[in-house]
Amino acid sequence: MSIKQRLAGVSTLVEASVLKAAMALPEPVQARLAGKPVVLDGQTLAPETQLALTMQRLARLPGAETMPIPEGREAVLHHSALAGGHQPIGAVRDLPVAGLPGRLYTGSSAGATSPLLLFLHGGGFMYGDLDSHDAPCRVLAERAGIRVLAVDYRMGPEDPFPAAYDDALAAFEWVVANAASIGADPDRLAVGGDSAGGNLAAGVAIEAARRGLPLAFQLLVYPMTDAEHPTRSYELFQEGFYLSKAFMDLANECYVPPGHDLRDPRLSPIHADLPAGLAPAYVVTAGFDPLRDEGEAYARKLADAGVEVELQRFPDQIHSFFNIVGVGRRSPAAVAVIAVKTGAALRR
């Protein structure tokens, strides 16, 4: 190992220690350090989240979207590792899924056969992989008592739309065909994801209903459902709350081919004609998230179509809280709720 690599490792350890210590402070102390409470749209930002964002600004850490794509991907991995920590899991192994890299997590209480959730990671269709979402996938599998199969799909700008959509469908078809070989109950298959992954999960659920493929549940965590983002939350929260307008603009630039219709239902499921037989959905949003309103609009669209839907907003959270399971209290508690509800839904 070179001196440069050793110094980078020491720097990461120091950064992780400082973040963990700050997030472990009593909430009144965090509130004093963070400054005046952030109140928008009748919601108050969690003090620990406000403090973390303040620390990021003071450290002048650039957003991933300000860097060249390769460096941005490294930054996302770095941030995910700091926020995720090392979470316990019954068993984990890598395996190919429809020619794509996959990782199977088995919760300690899952048993020889259990429900299985195909998980599709977020990252604006340009960032993220199996490692960026390793920690929350572990929490989902362990807390829900299920198997979680994460898949690393193709992304832009190297592979623009509809590559990720096609890969997500291929992965689910593989799960249906190979459920028994990975210990999955074929009657309790689910699909889920966060952000861009929530978008892909919604697309998989729609197509599964059209084809008559077995799908018992869909988990949509602050899903991107409208590539045009014509919402009030987009205007309110597009700066200062981690997910920025610049990030979303870059996501469209990297993933959507020039001139392509942003209302294509494979890209914007809010514009899809919903088929009969859609799986029950649990839609999660964050109060301080530009994508909040479009996620909630999609939940209403599902409900209007007769789909069984539970919509839950975590009003004090920001986009990407799903990755924050290794530090703080409020974000990990929210993710624990998601995991428990997912497990309960799949055992009904």
Steps between C-alpha positions, in 0.01 A plus 500: 500500500639840402540791740225684311259208549586478869438872549168471316403213730589699812305800369193283443522354851524847651207623290290201600586543869409870497169435323407214731583704809299800380200282414516335845479829692180563698240658275489831695875533451468423128229764473720764664795417277289494183351846561151632442254218421421455133123521455349478152155404380389441857782250565808518721822340381647240737775669710748220424438542126532876524829457687634256240414739216663786691816296548505420131476869410767602752734232367427628147439148376388518136192315381550201274321683219777765491765243407575295189283187502775255613598723792135560584444126522792468740358785710159330523667177614701693758194678641304175509772323694518779756123501553441127478759347727524122520161340560446141616346245265430127516674422172607681185640380169557638152341335199419588138139600427398503133862578411515785754696517827277402790526460876270282709440592865330248727364620832586293808136399548420446132504120509562260212231671290381856546352799321747671270530866407680590177671829589601767247733770628462874461754748368337695219558221245869603500633424852471210742571128497486196726741660748327839523184331629655206684417634847127572447456167319646325804259687728204416275581128491585470868216711645237367258611138537512451122741462212604811308656464157676819390585542133750734333336621177652698212508879536554817301682664344661178376164321465209745472126435526347245473801291609428516873130434442575199281748363753251536786240301306755235404606467864142448615436243229813320621369506859167349392677224307761426768315564826544146633877501441549804726261398777221736397131425546358544147170621647668776699724682256537876528681784325631818655748781473582853602491812279603388150468145628148578617426620149625170358309299761177677405568415135563135585175483698301644210651260249460203736128574523473529123675167446334318786832440680473423873567809710374534855627845603681812382716722722552848358731719710484866390457385139568723202169474313502807274815601310355849449471561878207748476441518875507737794744283694743520208493879528520506881780252561721509189792660685654433842351158573750262335305421182534811284360635176848468349502129589159441343590695189818294462301179550272587209798606289685175566212256475241643263594509130480848343148580385341201671153558644529548876142375528590156369326281763806273523690809616219682683255244644268782609393505132449123468166335435478277804393140432274293719666275755774734619673382817431679830738788555676667792607846386745690721584869465719750686373841605803698380538322166449655155344166394247498785196625312543284191539191717182585687320579173591154374366344820170681440498380138543141619223539756267654241563193283387274783847391615550436869741777606659618820661843472736609776684830514790545741460878533836574665713310246687584178557306181749216551407441865451136401881467482548643851485190717838515675492842666245709683164395638210634295606380154587146614169488689313595182678229300417248774132590460526441124662161557247384757205606283651329199541177692146518635355565154679199354390267778130583477 
